[in-house]
Amino acid sequence: MMTDEEFLALRTNGIKVNYYVVCPRKLWLYGHDIRLEPESDRVALGRLLHEQAYRERSRRELLIDNLIKIDLLEAEGKVLEVKYSRRLKAAARLQVLYYLYYLKRLGVTGLSGELRFPKERRREPVELTEEAEHEVEAALCEVRRIERLPEPPAVAFMPICRTCAYAELCWG
């Protein structure tokens, strides 16, 4: 387990943890304040879905330490992450694990996580186990390592690149 000092030095926002899984180049660019998401139609669509999904539920968005923004289903004690599709499920899962880990480090326990894919009508539970904590800690170390690289890491073209907000920057 990380010490408090290590955690404070490595903590970051959830988007970076997500991008770490999706693409290290995207993480590096985002981490160096190159933000192309506001111009992306796909990101706008995801934001709209996030705002419209589960409006009948008692849900509250919390911004913690100006770093992480979580959705909390208050009645169920769940940290919720709404995603457009399951295509990047591993990234969304690690993001929720990071939120649960972060909250645990702040002394908030007893929460569980859940990924929701409203267009597919699917839900997937996310639990912070000891193994998952190690996964989060390793990811935080890698996020820091990637951000400190002098230039963006080289990556191979992946199918996800076609819809990425950074595609033109990476592939011309």
C-alpha positions, -999 to +999 in steps of 0.1 A: +000+000+000+012+035-009+021+059+019+000+090+023+029+111+008+032+088-022-005+090-028-005+128-025+023+130-050+006+107-075-030+116-072-045+129-104-079+132-121-100+103-133-098+112-170-060+106-169-065+072-153-090+064-180-067+077-208-038+056-194-058+025-204-071+039-237-039+053-251-006+065-235-002+091-262-036+106-255-027+107-218+005+125-225-012+151-247-040+157-222-015+158-194+004+186-213-028+207-216-035+198-252-073+195-250-092+186-281-122+170-264-144+202-264-144+201-302-153+164-304-189+154-314-184+121-298-175+137-265-205+160-267-227+130-274-213+113-243-218+144-222-254+146-233-260+109-225-244+114-191-267+144-183-299+127-195-294+092-182-311+082-149-327+116-143-353+099-121-326+087-097-313+105-067-279+112-082-254+138-071-222+150-088-193+157-064-161+175-072-134+164-047-101+183-043-106+198-078-094+165-091-121+139-094-158+144-103-179+115-093-216+106-096-230+092-065-263+073-063-271+084-028-297+058-018-275+029-030-241+041-019-227+037-054-201+056-073-215+056-108-199+061-141-221+064-172-205+055-205-218+055-241-207+020-248-188-010-233-161-006-260-137+010-235-149-008-204-115-016-190-107+021-189-140+030-173-135+002-148-101+015-137-115+050-135-142+039-111-117+018-091-095+050-088-125+069-075-132+043-049-096+041-040-094+079-037-124+080-015-110+052+007-078+072+012-100+101+024-117+078+049-149+071+030-157+034+030-186+012+023-192+024-012-193+002-043-189+012-079-210+006-110-205+011-147-237+019-166-242+017-203-278+031-208-279+027-245-271-010-241-292-013-209-263-029-190-248-024-156-216-038-142-205-038-106-170-026-097-156-035-063-124-022-048-105-053-037-069-055-024-058-066-059-077-037-075-060-013-051-026-026-063-038-021-099-048+015-092-014+022-075+005+008-105-016+028-129-009+060-109+028+054-111+025+048-149+004+079-154+031+099-137+059+082-157+041+089-190+034+125-182+071+131-174+083+118-208+099+145-228+077+138-258+045+118-265+050+081-266+048+064-300+017+042-304+004+019-331-028+029-349-058+013-332-095+011-343-104+035-315-081+061-332-108+067-358-132+083-334-106+099-311-106+137-306-068+136-311-068+115-343-058+144-366-030+155-343-016+119-341-023+107-376-027+138-398 
